[in-house]
């Protein structure tokens, strides 16, 4: 049995992860990497007071975060329940009974048969945790409580990222709306010029119809953008646990947002920075403890019991020495045949352990991939925004020249129509490129696990 008990700590699988030395294209200097850890309030780097207010309100009032905190309370309670088996179970029993035997039971005895019985006893029982079964159950519950704390950090980080992206969607929709209205105004100016040429006999009704189509297209582009703006404002209200009517989001323009510089640090730091990886690690530790508990259930259990107190027929003699009673005992129970229930439970826990091991490995590998994708997205979207800005500049210059020549009557209408459409499309694409760039920066902060104090978390820490 001692040999078998020593095997309970075995079979803890290793993740066997290959940690890269650095991210692709990132700094390889450890000193720079240490200084590059995401700050707790990384959203302030965008230099938007309204964004900071929205995120701070969401962190305080978000209902998903509140639900995650409630799960922490439940996990702590489960840990206390599991820890109770390591302590003696003590109970106090006091009773007063008055009884009377039947006078016609055939024994022939007569006279009064009423009697009183007063009892006061203190009982205790304790299971010796020789094989660590109860300690393993407690350890599993404590690790589950730790995982619930990391889950709260995951929910909090997700809430911040969602709020930031929704706010940037508001700004992008406002930029696109402004461009659409300006384009509608310029298309209307061109339509007026074409009507003047029609009146002068230098343009046809076909030219008017083509330009009217462009004006109407610009008008039709406005309602979907207004809908997008409204939906994202409502999404921000939900994140702050408020009704949409009580929240006012001013917004502005993405051009006022500052792009903070984010560097990823060292890949090995990701294992401690990302709360989802730490949560998966705690869940795996709980599964390891559950496997130990399932194995220990197959071994003998030793229980000590004791009871002591007083019993008397009269209250005044209840506490006298001759009324004292006690009993002590020890019991040993060894499962022999249970229909393979214990073996099935062990297989179940081992399967759960393997599942969580794979989840942990996937969380780590996915974390590395998330950082790489975010780094590449920042590079590509920054390049796209710069090039698209050049497209807008040249397209606007071409349209201004075409409009001026249209006033002078020295350009054909086909050229004017082409320059209009090119400019309108380029402006809208630029707004979307800015949005993609700023969201790529947010995704890197999320991939790095920024926004929470990455320190060891214990199950009994105050939340």
C-alpha positions as CSV (number, residue, x, y, z in Angstrom):
1,X,0.0,0.0,0.0
2,X,2.9,2.4,0.8
3,X,4.3,1.7,-2.7
4,X,0.9,2.3,-4.2
5,X,0.4,5.5,-2.3
6,X,3.7,6.8,-3.5
7,X,2.5,6.4,-7.1
8,X,-0.3,8.9,-6.6
9,X,1.8,11.9,-7.5
10,X,2.9,10.3,-10.8
11,X,1.4,10.8,-14.2
12,X,1.6,14.6,-14.3
13,X,2.0,15.2,-18.1
14,X,4.4,17.9,-19.3
15,X,3.2,20.4,-22.0
16,X,6.4,19.9,-24.0
17,X,6.2,23.3,-25.6
18,X,8.8,24.8,-27.9
19,X,9.1,28.5,-26.8
20,X,10.6,30.7,-29.6
21,X,13.5,33.0,-28.7
22,X,11.8,36.1,-30.2
23,X,8.9,37.2,-32.3
24,X,9.4,37.6,-36.1
25,X,10.8,41.0,-36.7
26,X,10.7,42.1,-33.0
27,X,13.5,43.3,-30.8
28,X,15.9,40.7,-29.5
29,X,17.3,42.9,-26.7
30,X,16.0,41.6,-23.4
31,X,16.3,45.1,-21.8
32,X,14.2,46.6,-24.5
33,X,11.7,43.7,-24.2
34,X,11.4,44.2,-20.4
35,X,10.5,47.9,-20.9
36,X,8.0,47.0,-23.6
37,X,5.5,45.2,-21.4
38,X,2.0,46.6,-21.9
39,X,1.0,49.2,-19.3
40,X,-2.0,48.5,-17.1
41,X,-3.9,51.5,-18.7
42,X,-2.7,51.0,-22.3
43,X,-5.8,52.6,-23.7
44,X,-4.6,56.0,-22.5
45,X,-1.9,55.8,-25.1
46,X,-4.5,56.7,-27.8
47,X,-4.8,60.1,-26.1
48,X,-8.6,60.2,-26.2
49,X,-10.3,61.4,-23.0
50,X,-13.7,60.1,-24.1
51,X,-12.2,56.6,-24.8
52,X,-10.6,56.5,-21.4
53,X,-13.9,57.5,-19.7
54,X,-15.8,54.8,-21.6
55,X,-13.4,52.1,-20.8
56,X,-13.2,53.0,-17.1
57,X,-17.0,53.0,-16.9
58,X,-17.1,49.7,-18.6
59,X,-14.5,48.2,-16.2
60,X,-16.6,49.3,-13.2
61,X,-20.1,48.5,-14.4
62,X,-19.9,45.8,-17.1
63,X,-22.3,42.9,-16.3
64,X,-20.0,40.2,-17.8
65,X,-17.3,41.3,-15.3
66,X,-19.9,41.3,-12.5
67,X,-20.9,37.7,-13.4
68,X,-17.2,36.7,-13.5
69,X,-16.8,38.1,-10.0
70,X,-19.8,36.1,-8.8
71,X,-18.1,33.0,-10.2
72,X,-15.1,33.7,-8.0
73,X,-17.3,33.8,-5.0
74,X,-18.7,30.4,-6.0
75,X,-15.3,28.9,-6.5
76,X,-14.1,30.2,-3.2
77,X,-17.1,28.6,-1.5
78,X,-16.4,25.3,-3.3
79,X,-12.8,25.4,-2.0
80,X,-14.0,25.9,1.6
81,X,-16.4,23.0,1.1
82,X,-13.6,20.8,-0.2
83,X,-11.3,21.8,2.7
84,X,-13.8,20.8,5.3
85,X,-13.0,17.1,4.9
86,X,-9.5,17.8,6.3
87,X,-11.0,18.8,9.6
88,X,-12.9,16.7,12.2
89,X,-16.6,16.7,12.1
90,X,-17.9,17.6,15.6
91,X,-21.6,17.6,16.6
92,X,-23.5,18.1,19.8
93,X,-26.6,16.0,20.4
94,X,-29.1,16.8,23.3
95,X,-32.4,15.1,23.7
96,X,-35.2,14.6,26.2
97,X,-37.5,11.6,25.8
98,X,-40.5,10.6,27.8
99,X,-41.8,7.1,27.0
100,X,-44.5,4.7,28.1
101,X,-44.6,1.0,27.4
102,X,-47.8,-0.8,26.6
103,X,-49.8,-2.3,29.5
104,X,-51.3,-5.0,27.4
105,X,-48.3,-6.5,25.7
106,X,-48.9,-10.0,27.2
107,X,-46.1,-9.9,29.7
108,X,-48.4,-9.6,32.7
109,X,-46.4,-6.9,34.3
110,X,-48.5,-4.1,35.9
111,X,-47.9,-0.7,37.3
112,X,-46.7,2.4,35.7
113,X,-44.3,2.0,32.8
114,X,-43.5,5.7,32.0
115,X,-39.9,6.8,32.1
116,X,-37.7,9.8,31.2
117,X,-34.4,9.7,29.3
118,X,-32.2,12.7,29.2
119,X,-29.1,12.6,26.9
120,X,-26.3,15.1,26.1
121,X,-23.4,13.8,24.0
122,X,-20.6,15.3,22.0
123,X,-19.5,13.3,19.0
124,X,-16.6,13.6,16.6
125,X,-15.4,11.7,13.5
126,X,-12.3,12.2,11.5
127,X,-11.0,10.5,8.3
128,X,-7.2,10.1,8.3
129,X,-6.1,11.5,4.9
130,X,-3.4,8.8,4.7
131,X,-3.3,8.8,0.9
132,X,-3.9,12.5,0.3
133,X,-7.3,12.0,-1.2
134,X,-8.9,15.0,0.7
135,X,-5.8,17.2,0.2
136,X,-6.0,16.5,-3.6
137,X,-9.7,17.5,-3.6
138,X,-8.8,20.7,-1.8
139,X,-6.0,21.4,-4.1
140,X,-8.3,20.9,-7.1
141,X,-10.9,23.3,-5.7
142,X,-8.2,25.9,-4.9
143,X,-6.8,25.7,-8.5
144,X,-10.3,26.1,-9.8
145,X,-10.7,29.2,-7.7
146,X,-7.4,30.5,-9.1
147,X,-8.7,29.8,-12.6
148,X,-11.9,31.8,-11.9
149,X,-9.7,34.8,-11.0
150,X,-7.9,34.6,-14.3
151,X,-11.2,34.1,-16.0
152,X,-12.3,37.4,-14.5
153,X,-9.1,39.0,-16.0
154,X,-9.9,37.4,-19.4
155,X,-13.4,38.9,-19.3
156,X,-12.1,42.3,-18.2
157,X,-9.5,42.4,-21.0
158,X,-12.1,41.3,-23.6
159,X,-14.5,44.1,-22.3
160,X,-11.8,46.7,-22.7
161,X,-10.9,45.6,-26.2
162,X,-14.5,45.4,-27.3
163,X,-15.2,48.9,-25.9
164,X,-12.1,50.3,-27.7
165,X,-13.0,48.7,-31.0
166,X,-16.6,49.9,-30.8
167,X,-15.5,53.4,-30.0
168,X,-13.1,53.4,-33.0
169,X,-16.0,52.1,-35.1
170,X,-17.9,55.1,-34.1
171,X,-15.1,57.4,-35.1
172,X,-14.7,55.6,-38.4
173,X,-18.4,55.8,-39.2
174,X,-18.3,59.6,-38.4
175,X,-15.3,60.0,-40.8
176,X,-17.1,58.1,-43.5
177,X,-20.3,60.0,-43.0
178,X,-18.4,63.3,-43.2
179,X,-16.8,62.2,-46.5
180,X,-20.1,60.9,-47.9
181,X,-21.8,64.3,-47.2
182,X,-18.9,66.2,-48.6
183,X,-18.9,64.0,-51.7
184,X,-22.7,64.5,-52.0
185,X,-22.2,68.3,-51.9
186,X,-19.4,68.2,-54.5
187,X,-21.5,65.9,-56.7
188,X,-24.4,68.3,-56.5
189,X,-22.0,71.2,-57.6
190,X,-21.0,69.2,-60.6
191,X,-24.6,68.4,-61.4
192,X,-25.4,72.2,-61.3
193,X,-22.5,72.8,-63.7
194,X,-23.7,70.1,-66.1
195,X,-27.3,71.6,-66.0
196,X,-25.7,74.9,-67.0
197,X,-24.0,73.2,-69.9
198,X,-27.3,71.5,-70.9
199,X,-29.0,74.9,-70.9
200,X,-26.1,76.2,-73.0
201,X,-26.5,73.3,-75.4
202,X,-23.0,71.9,-74.7
203,X,-24.2,68.8,-72.7
204,X,-26.9,66.2,-73.1
205,X,-29.6,64.8,-70.9
206,X,-27.5,61.6,-70.7
207,X,-24.8,63.6,-68.9
208,X,-27.3,64.9,-66.5
209,X,-28.7,61.4,-65.8
210,X,-25.2,60.0,-65.2
211,X,-24.4,62.8,-62.7
212,X,-27.8,62.4,-61.0
213,X,-26.9,58.7,-60.5
214,X,-23.7,59.7,-58.7
215,X,-25.5,62.2,-56.5
216,X,-28.2,59.6,-55.6
217,X,-25.5,57.0,-54.9
218,X,-23.9,59.3,-52.4
219,X,-27.2,59.9,-50.7
220,X,-27.8,56.1,-50.5
221,X,-24.5,55.6,-48.8
222,X,-25.4,57.7,-45.9
223,X,-28.2,55.6,-44.1
224,X,-26.0,52.5,-43.7
225,X,-23.3,54.5,-42.2
226,X,-25.7,56.2,-39.8
227,X,-27.0,52.8,-38.8
228,X,-23.5,51.5,-38.1
229,X,-22.8,54.6,-36.0
230,X,-26.0,54.0,-34.0
231,X,-25.3,50.3,-33.5
232,X,-21.8,50.9,-32.1
233,X,-23.1,53.7,-29.8
234,X,-25.6,51.2,-28.5
235,X,-22.9,48.6,-28.1
236,X,-20.9,51.0,-25.9
237,X,-24.0,51.6,-23.8
238,X,-24.4,47.8,-23.2
239,X,-20.8,47.5,-22.2
240,X,-21.3,50.2,-19.6
241,X,-24.5,48.5,-18.4
242,X,-26.6,51.5,-19.3
243,X,-29.6,52.0,-21.5
244,X,-28.7,53.6,-24.9
245,X,-30.9,56.6,-24.1
246,X,-28.8,57.5,-21.1
247,X,-25.4,57.4,-22.9
248,X,-24.0,60.1,-25.2
249,X,-21.0,59.3,-27.2
250,X,-19.6,62.4,-28.9
251,X,-17.0,60.7,-31.0
252,X,-15.0,62.8,-33.4
253,X,-12.5,61.6,-36.0
254,X,-9.9,58.9,-36.2
255,X,-7.5,61.5,-37.4
256,X,-7.3,62.8,-33.8
257,X,-6.3,59.4,-32.4
258,X,-2.6,59.0,-31.6
259,X,-1.1,55.7,-32.6
260,X,1.0,54.4,-29.6
261,X,4.1,52.3,-30.3
262,X,3.7,48.7,-29.0
263,X,6.5,46.2,-28.9
264,X,5.9,42.6,-27.9
265,X,8.7,41.8,-25.5
266,X,10.0,38.2,-25.2
267,X,7.8,35.2,-26.1
268,X,8.5,33.5,-22.8
269,X,6.9,36.5,-21.0
270,X,3.6,35.7,-22.8
271,X,3.1,32.7,-20.5
272,X,2.7,35.0,-17.5
273,X,1.2,38.0,-19.2
274,X,-1.9,36.5,-20.8
275,X,-4.6,35.7,-18.4
276,X,-6.2,33.0,-20.6
277,X,-3.0,31.0,-20.6
278,X,-2.7,31.4,-16.8
279,X,-6.4,30.2,-16.6
280,X,-5.7,27.2,-18.7
281,X,-2.6,26.4,-16.6
282,X,-4.7,26.6,-13.3
283,X,-7.4,24.4,-14.8
284,X,-4.7,21.8,-15.8
285,X,-3.4,21.9,-12.2
286,X,-6.9,21.3,-10.9
287,X,-7.2,18.3,-13.3
288,X,-3.9,16.8,-12.0
289,X,-5.2,17.0,-8.4
290,X,-8.5,15.4,-9.5
291,X,-6.6,12.5,-10.9
292,X,-4.8,12.0,-7.6
293,X,-8.1,12.2,-5.8
294,X,-9.6,9.5,-8.1
295,X,-6.7,7.2,-7.5
296,X,-6.8,7.6,-3.7
297,X,-10.4,6.7,-3.7
298,X,-9.4,3.1,-4.6
299,X,-7.3,2.8,-1.4
300,X,-8.5,2.0,2.1
301,X,-10.0,4.8,4.1
302,X,-9.4,5.0,7.9
303,X,-12.0,6.8,10.1
304,X,-11.8,7.6,13.8
305,X,-15.0,8.1,15.7
306,X,-15.7,9.1,19.3
307,X,-18.7,10.0,21.4
308,X,-18.9,11.1,25.0
309,X,-21.6,12.6,27.2
310,X,-24.2,12.0,29.9
311,X,-27.5,10.1,30.1
312,X,-29.9,9.9,32.9
313,X,-33.6,9.5,33.7
314,X,-33.6,12.6,36.0
315,X,-32.3,16.0,35.2
316,X,-30.6,16.6,38.5
317,X,-28.4,13.5,38.1
318,X,-27.6,14.1,34.4
319,X,-24.1,15.5,35.0
320,X,-23.1,13.2,37.8
321,X,-20.1,10.9,37.1
322,X,-22.2,7.7,37.1
323,X,-24.3,9.1,34.3
324,X,-21.3,9.5,32.0
325,X,-21.0,7.5,28.8
326,X,-18.5,7.2,26.0
327,X,-17.5,5.1,23.0
328,X,-14.5,5.3,20.7
329,X,-13.8,3.4,17.6
330,X,-11.7,3.1,14.4
331,X,-12.9,1.8,11.0
332,X,-11.2,0.8,7.8
333,X,-13.0,0.5,4.5
334,X,-11.5,-0.9,1.4
335,X,-13.5,-0.9,-1.8
336,X,-13.6,-4.4,-3.4
337,X,-16.3,-4.4,-6.0
338,X,-18.3,-1.3,-7.0
339,X,-19.1,-2.2,-10.6
340,X,-16.0,-0.4,-11.9
341,X,-17.4,3.0,-10.6
342,X,-14.0,4.1,-9.1
343,X,-12.1,2.9,-12.2
344,X,-14.5,4.8,-14.4
345,X,-14.1,7.9,-12.3
346,X,-10.3,7.6,-12.7
347,X,-10.5,7.2,-16.4
348,X,-12.9,10.2,-16.6
349,X,-10.5,12.4,-14.6
350,X,-7.5,11.3,-16.7
351,X,-9.5,12.1,-19.9
352,X,-10.3,15.5,-18.5
353,X,-6.7,16.0,-17.6
354,X,-5.6,15.2,-21.2
355,X,-8.2,17.5,-22.6
356,X,-7.1,20.4,-20.4
357,X,-3.4,19.6,-21.3
358,X,-4.2,20.0,-25.0
359,X,-6.2,23.2,-24.2
360,X,-3.2,24.6,-22.4
361,X,-0.9,23.8,-25.2
362,X,-3.3,25.3,-27.7
363,X,-3.7,28.5,-25.6
364,X,0.1,29.0,-25.6
365,X,0.6,28.3,-29.3
366,X,-2.4,30.4,-30.1
367,X,-1.0,33.2,-28.0
368,X,2.3,33.2,-30.0
369,X,0.2,33.2,-33.2
370,X,-1.9,36.1,-32.0
371,X,1.1,38.2,-31.4
372,X,2.6,37.4,-34.7
373,X,-0.6,38.1,-36.5
374,X,-1.1,41.4,-34.7
375,X,2.5,42.5,-35.4
376,X,2.1,41.8,-39.1
377,X,-1.3,43.5,-39.1
378,X,0.2,46.6,-37.7
379,X,2.9,46.7,-40.3
380,X,0.6,46.0,-43.2
381,X,-2.3,48.4,-42.1
382,X,0.2,51.2,-41.4
383,X,1.6,50.7,-44.9
384,X,-1.9,50.5,-46.4
385,X,-3.0,53.7,-44.6
386,X,0.1,55.6,-45.9
387,X,-0.4,54.5,-49.4
388,X,-4.1,55.1,-49.4
389,X,-3.5,58.6,-48.1
390,X,-1.4,59.2,-51.1
391,X,-4.2,57.9,-53.3
392,X,-6.6,60.3,-51.7
393,X,-4.2,63.2,-52.2
394,X,-3.7,62.5,-55.9
395,X,-7.4,61.7,-56.5
396,X,-8.5,65.0,-54.8
397,X,-6.0,66.9,-56.9
398,X,-7.3,65.3,-60.1
399,X,-11.0,66.0,-59.2
400,X,-10.2,69.6,-58.3
401,X,-8.6,70.1,-61.7
402,X,-11.4,68.3,-63.5
403,X,-14.0,70.4,-61.7
404,X,-12.2,73.6,-62.6
405,X,-11.9,72.6,-66.2
406,X,-15.5,71.7,-66.2
407,X,-16.3,75.3,-65.2
408,X,-14.1,76.5,-68.0
409,X,-15.6,74.0,-70.5
410,X,-12.3,72.4,-71.4
411,X,-12.8,68.9,-70.2
412,X,-15.1,66.0,-71.2
413,X,-17.7,64.8,-68.8
414,X,-16.4,61.2,-68.8
415,X,-13.2,62.4,-67.2
416,X,-15.1,64.3,-64.5
417,X,-17.2,61.3,-63.7
418,X,-14.2,59.1,-63.4
419,X,-12.3,61.5,-61.1
420,X,-15.4,61.9,-58.9
421,X,-15.8,58.1,-58.4
422,X,-12.1,57.6,-57.8
423,X,-12.0,60.3,-55.1
424,X,-15.1,59.1,-53.3
425,X,-14.0,55.5,-53.2
426,X,-10.5,56.5,-52.1
427,X,-11.8,58.6,-49.2
428,X,-14.0,55.8,-47.9
429,X,-11.2,53.3,-48.2
430,X,-8.8,55.6,-46.3
431,X,-11.3,55.8,-43.4
432,X,-11.5,52.0,-43.3
433,X,-7.7,51.7,-43.5
434,X,-7.3,54.0,-40.5
435,X,-9.8,51.9,-38.6
436,X,-8.0,48.7,-39.5
437,X,-4.7,50.2,-38.3
438,X,-5.9,51.3,-34.9
439,X,-7.8,48.0,-34.4
440,X,-4.5,46.1,-35.2
441,X,-2.8,48.0,-32.4
442,X,-5.6,47.1,-30.0
443,X,-5.3,43.5,-31.1
444,X,-1.6,43.5,-30.2
445,X,-2.4,44.8,-26.7
446,X,-4.9,42.0,-26.4
447,X,-2.5,39.4,-27.7
448,X,0.1,40.5,-25.2
449,X,-2.4,40.3,-22.3
450,X,-2.1,44.0,-21.5
451,X,-4.3,45.7,-18.9
452,X,-3.9,43.5,-15.8
453,X,-1.4,43.1,-13.1
454,X,0.3,39.8,-13.9
455,X,1.4,38.6,-10.5
456,X,0.8,35.2,-8.8
457,X,-2.8,34.8,-7.8
458,X,-3.8,32.7,-4.8
459,X,-7.3,31.2,-4.2
460,X,-7.8,33.1,-1.0
461,X,-6.7,36.5,-2.3
462,X,-9.3,39.3,-1.8
463,X,-11.0,40.1,-5.0
